[in-house]
Amino acid sequence: DEVHMYPLSFAEFMTIYNGDKYMGLSEYMLYGGIPLVVLREGANDKAVVLQNLFNEIYLRDITKRNRVKNIGELEDLLNILSSAIGSLTNPTKLSATFKSVKQKTISKATITRYIEYLCDAFLIDSAVRYNVKGKKYIDTPVKYYFTDMGLRNARLNFRQLEETHTMENIIFNELKIRGFNVDIGVVVVNGRGKDGSSVRKQYEIDFVCNKGSKRYYIQSAYAIPDQAKMEQEQRSLMMTGDAFKKIIITKDAPAPYYNESGVLIMSIFEFMLNPDSLEQ
């Protein structure tokens, strides 16, 4: 039997954090939820522990267990994946990136094997694309997320701290902690172009979450300053053709409410701190 232990959720993190939820979220997004790190005092201490964990525990364990000979290749792949959390990719694209950026030739089979090692070590997790209307999976490309943002940020020496991608990553992790199977939704719509020719468009839903008979469609939107942005964010949600609950999570929002289209809008704080937030 295997019991999968995740880092602390944000709600668990806040039970021992000495500060308000706004400062708490900033720290959680930067240093993650590994208890050993959370209990350390001071930014420098936390950063040192994270970098030591990455290099002395994760990398050493992965390379020894899997007998990786070219550790440099594995580290380069980690850097690329760390820089592109939440972006669609596959071994073919990653191989091309190695060739253009690193001037290295690495086969797709080798990259696939390295990614399996990283997933087996619970360092990263993947989300596969799912055709909502066609009710079938699309094998490639996929998205990769880090199971702990602190480890990801330590890998990049705390550069590239994009809040939009970080928020998407911690929402993914929270859904996994709550026991959901999480996919990336794809809605395919056939229409007509300006010249009358048939046009096939694909719209993406950030997360399709399933647990038993329950399903939720979730969009991560850092900010929704106006109605135009709201319509953009909910467009794919309104095209699913079913009655499952549709949710948009933003950085800041008033109390959860349903807009005129029947979409539930809530803040990242409401979602992360209320275990029943999706049931409202």
C-alpha angles and dihedrals in degrees: 000000000000126000110196110215115199126198114264116297116234090256090054090045091054092055089072101026114108101217145050125301093256095057089038093057091049090053093043091052091049104040103019129214109290103136094224089058097039091056093053119099121230134022096261093052092051093048093050093049092049093050091047091049091051097047103031100036113021102034095039092048094047095047095045097043094048096034093235108189100186102052091169091065092051091049092049090052090050090053092051093048091046090054093049107045111160094016123123111249144145138192091273092056092043091051089052090049091054090051097048101036105027098026088229130130112221121167123239089239092057092048090049090052093049091050090051089054091052092048092047089054089052089237093122135016131202136223119204124211117254125198101226098197096035090046094220139109124254108217099210147071106024137180126243126208131185115242088220124030092205092063091047092050092045089054089058093041089249095299125128095041097171107174094204094059093038091054090050090050096051091047088054091049093048091052091051091048088054089056101255126146102231126205136167110252123227121191114193116203126186116211145143129274125221090269092052095254119135114264127195115206130186123210123192130223111199096222137011105192123196131181118161108312093341124101131177130184110213131189121192111214118172092203137000105196098168146006093268090060090046091054091047093052095046098041095094091042092057092052099061093095094218139092101242115131116275120207137184117198116201134183092247129013137147119252111320112282141169116242125216091276092056094253116143112231119198139158124253087246093056090047097047100039100041112067089198095047095118092053096064 
